Amino acid sequence: MTLRNSFFALSFLLISSSLSAQIAFWQTYLGGTGLDRGKEMFVQPDGTIIIAGETYSKNDQFDGNHSSNGDIVIFKYSTQGTFFWKSYIGGSETESLGDLHQTSDGGFILIGTTKSSDGDLSLNRGGSDIMVAKLDAKARIEWVRTLGSKYNDHGYAIRELPNGDYLLGGDIGAPKPIGEELPHAGYECYLARLSPTGSVKWTRYYGGTGNEKVVDIQVLGDNNFLIISNTDSKDLDVGQSMGEKDAWLFMIDGEGEMTWQTSFGGEKDDDIQCSIIDREGNIVMGGTTFSQGGLIQEQKGNGDIWMVKLTPKGQLIWSKTFGGSRAEGINDIRLTKDDQYIVCGLTKSRTTDGDIELNQGYFDGWLLKISEQGTRLWSRTIGYEGKDVLTAIQELPEGGFLALGYAKQDLKGFPLPGFHGGTDMWLCNFGDPLNGKVKPFVTPPVLVGTIKDRKTGRPIEATITLTDNRTLDSLTSTNSDPVDGTFTLLMPAYGLVSINVMGEGYMFFGQNYQMDTIVDRNQLNQEILLDPIRIGAKLILKNIYFETGQWDLLPASYAEMARVKAFMDKNPRVKVQISGHTDNTGNKQSKMRLSENRAGSVKRYLIGKGVSQYRMQIKGFGMYRPIAPNTTSSGRKKNRRVEFEIMSK
């Protein structure tokens, strides 16, 4: 089964879950009729997704930007297609996104490049400038700074430091020969340290007489920062040259002083695009190589994905290439829970070519999992006839992967349902070829409710506990607001769960939710009315289950029984009557006995969990106390019940 022949539903793609056929669980396109590119992505604890990139559109989903010259856009999104908020950053000229990270205060720090001097940008020093913006949790601007020279400068990487400062990197332009502002020539690595409020503490330049740029920064401690860059210089700060263009790494201290540096590559052009630090402190980098020889043991085509693993001191552990006979590139690398590496990028190579198992068109998005020894564990491609690129990847908490990128439809090729036009942001959910139990990723619904006194309507402060009905483990809990009784609870995406509501002086409430049947909803709404604890107050235990004609409790009843026990423990003076009831079919005496035995099963279960037998009495009423007509199947179902009644308190 190929992607091109699969069935689409709305903007989502669902594909066979067999290991041999599965490419993606679903994918969706985001944007307008212009150029829209997804670049950065963060899955939040509540299952929503923060997405950032660039948009040149002024319609459809991106209609709030400053101009059609291109803005940075950040938004919070759910897999159900909801935009919770959107923020556009820019002016009347072009802005591009270099890097984005979530900060310790729940907001974001952003670096990019701007040509504007209006809108959100008040100053342009000439050409393009480095732009830094601190954003709050909804991506509203707290402050913006521009940095650079009177030439073209670009911002590519930024990190929050342990003390709250920010270290940023990019490149800064200088004319050839040696410029009036810079000690070297060409483009140089540019680093700046900013305070938490954006004031500049220092700026530094690094490089030779060629061209350099910072592509990533890793924070290795309070006073050790690893700078990952590329260079074609062979002199000055660059201590050695492996070829025409190399990866260049150097360490700086808190004042920007270089403490060591090293270069990696082959005889031709090699560069790095991304990096991570693994759990052992090793440096793992990904880029593209055109070399063969030196560190490059094999060149499989016209530019391969190149991965390098180094010790914390910069010594080589291994260097590997991945690709086919045509061009490949890498955009992101992440450490997985099993200490392997997941990478994403693009490939132009054809089907069954080198490491490529399938190609659908011009450029395809490419996903690879690499072992800690640098061997390919598996690879997946996804795309159509146009250009499809994956730029960011994240492993999901419950398994599988979420990838972001952008896609351009071939006007002569397969029509893409849900495609907006031009180039769209592209979001894909992949499974794991080695784990067939992974389910599609969805943003779980949020349970929004109110808790009130049934008679007076007064808001009640209560505790709401979410339970996994299979394990009876408490997943999370929250309290309702004492002023208005409202609460919000994040639900899981899958499984049978229940909520247990307990308020001081009130009867309890419980409800089961089969989440698999409601994963397409953003929000569940529930009004919960509680009765005060008083003599004669009753509850129907709606989630008690027996086989037909039997009285042994089924395991599906245990979550409800846990609620009853919790209520009895919270109210140790309460004594109750547990009564069984049936419909009117069959023998009256048999039904009386069945109803009493079912009530007895509930009592015995609670005794086994530590509730005193002297606090409970049982009664079987058979068919004699119906609460609905026995003339319909739904009525008879309601009459088959177990009740819980307060006898003293």
Beta strands, then each sheet from edge to edge (+ up, - down):
strand 1: 8-9
strand 2: 12-13
strand 3: 26-30
strand 4: 36-43
strand 5: 49-55
strand 6: 71-77
strand 7: 83-89
strand 8: 95-102
strand 9: 108-114
strand 10: 129-135
strand 11: 141-147
strand 12: 153-160
strand 13: 166-172
strand 14: 188-194
strand 15: 200-206
strand 16: 212-219
strand 17: 225-231
strand 18: 246-252
strand 19: 258-264
strand 20: 270-277
strand 21: 283-289
strand 22: 304-310
strand 23: 316-322
strand 24: 328-335
strand 25: 341-347
strand 26: 364-370
strand 27: 376-382
strand 28: 387-395
strand 29: 401-408
strand 30: 423-430
strand 31: 446-453
strand 32: 462-468
strand 33: 474-479
strand 34: 486-490
strand 35: 496-503
strand 36: 509-514
strand 37: 523-530
strand 38: 538-540
strand 39: 575-581
strand 40: 616-620
strand 41: 641-648
sheet 1: 1+ 2-
sheet 2: 3+ 30- 29+ 28-
sheet 3: 4+ 5- 6+ 7-
sheet 4: 8+ 9- 10+ 11-
sheet 5: 12+ 13- 14+ 15-
sheet 6: 16+ 17- 18+ 19-
sheet 7: 20+ 21- 22+ 23-
sheet 8: 24+ 25- 26+ 27-
sheet 9: 34+ 31- 37-
sheet 10: 33+ 32- 35+ 36-
sheet 11: 38+ 41- 39+ 40+
end
